[in-house]
Amino acid sequence: MTRWQLATATGYYTVSLAPGGVGLVLDHWGPDADAAPWTQTERSSFGTAPDAMPLEYAAIGTRQVEGAELIVTHDDGLTGARPKAAPEVRYADDGTVSRLEARFDDVTGRISWLTVLESSRAHDVVRKWVEIENTGSGSFELSRAFSGAWEVPVGPGARIDYLGGRWAQEFTRFQASLPAGELSLGSRQGITSHTFSPVVTVSRTDESADTSASFAVALAWSGSWRMLVDAVPFRDRVRISGGVDDESNVITLQPGERFVSPEMLGISSPDGPAGIQHRWHDYQRSVLARSTGLEHRPIVYNSWYATEFDVNLEHQSRLADVAARVGAEIFVVDDGWFVGRNSDTAGLGDWTPDPTKFPDGLDPLITAVIDRGMRFGLWVEPEAVNPDSDLYRAHPDWIYRAGDRELVTCRNQYVLDFGRDDVVEWAMEMLRSVLADRRISYLKWDMNRPVSDGGRPGDPHGREWSVQHARGYYRVMRMLREEFPHVTVEACSGGGGRIDNAVLGLTDVVWTSDETGPRDRLAIQDGFLTAYPASVMSSWVTDEPDRLDLEPASFEFRFLVAMAGVLGIGSDLLQWDELTQRRAAELVRRYREIREVVHTGLVVAHGRPVDPVYALEYAGDQLTCLLVYGRSGRPTDVRLAPRTLSPTARYRLRGTDRELTGEQAAEGIEVPFALASDADIVILDRVG
Ligand code: GLA
């Protein structure tokens, strides 16, 4: 039997053709190239043979009992699809990249689908997607057109690790034990959402979960989405599938039309969920990010929390004075800079500087910022519009609306229909004119509401609105990359409402949450880092009291929380006295000593943020750093054992003349809490 092997950095994804040619089946996924295939069929209840197979992609009509990824209804009422027995399979391996394409033609000749699998020896991610084509003479509807499935032997049942939450509480870690049944996660709101992040990890349900194989699957998609984890009772394999949301989208294909699904990404780790995190980070840094250097992850000062909508030249210039003094590398003016924008009720859509706030335009402020040695950045929200704006008055037809149904505002705004070419063209032109001839090198791109009543009644493709919206957004992001490569882009959506592996491929940093209260933020970041890297995790120091997190924390603690990723400052700097400014400048200097390892090192968490002591270890070749967080009241006798040191190498504890081997350090290093009573930094320099 022909088997095809897709090689990754540390493993192999091996597939073969299912009996009867109805699809590809997963034989094995792990470090061993010669491993015997996993069991390929299992008992099914009254099912047909394909119901019992670990198919990479299945249609209702091919499987009859178990779940499937493709649900098609033809215009004459025929439902389902079943491929002819002899698919066309193409496999290529150039020593780095392995790629497999298998084309399945339905027996009726009306529909075909191409399953594509791709891997690279440069990282551990297997990429998978499908291209569905209408090869007949009538149209059909796809009420589900998922990207693929991954059927892995962690069962019966699964332990599922996933991330969810809500506004200001994104990326909370959840764990479900699913002995049997289906877990459905997703978004119906046209953006990735605050509610769930499109990534799951499955492991065994027994005590071997942390030491036996785990598998993680993510969607690289920023529109509405769905992921299912299906644990069929008593079955050894668990099926993870997903793609564009099947509740809020219906895809229609006319003869000759094609739908290309978003990519799904998968990782296998022989050593439990811990190995998953590093493999995600590695892929996101080495493949998705356009660079890992400092150019696109500068230390930001953002004036939002200091001024909200009350921005003007004089006040912003005074903030810029202090921002430069404490070491900010870029000064970003958030919301409120454009005409008519004095609150969230008006102005959105009218992207010219407000003449009452900036009588001579933005240039005097840009000059003031650049003269102080910083770069300049701006906040924009191109996908939304206030009813009270010239843009809406001129183009009331540019927003999503469901016929005559009353329009729904959220934060007093509507969403522009990015499924329309003219609207996307407008957004690109608007950004070109904002950026042209101005020395702007940073954009914080926001999206402050979900899409409601998406769609375009009367348009046969109107029910694909979330696919079209996401693709319109991607087009604009790609334009920014191509035409303004010097502009760093920070992705934001009311905090972390649109963060996923597609966004990571088109932006530089992401605003994880609007919650900056340090202990809440630490929990958000702890979850975020399980699936996304520190090199994109924008995080600011802000003032106390926080609106939500009222537990006191020292100034240093707040800095260390923000230093865990891409440091920024969002405080009202004019309230900082000389001493505070000097202390901040010193902490920024300390961050510069460690930021390379923070951005590029291997990250290991010690404990959880709710513990009396929690630490993040960042490991590089020459330097390992621990950011240590205690609860209020100086913890005593705290010893931390770094987990990434090489046992025989020698390390010097920075700030002392103490030297020790990795093996000695692994017995525990005392944390003196010298920086503050609730926070400390421990740095180990490799000396031999
Ligand atoms: C959103 C963002 C904030 C800020 C405001 C401005 O809430 O998440 O950081 O930019 O919008 O209106």
Residues whose N, C-alpha, C, O or C-beta is under 5 A from the ligand:
A	BS01	GLA	W304 D334 D335 C492 S493 G494 G495 D514
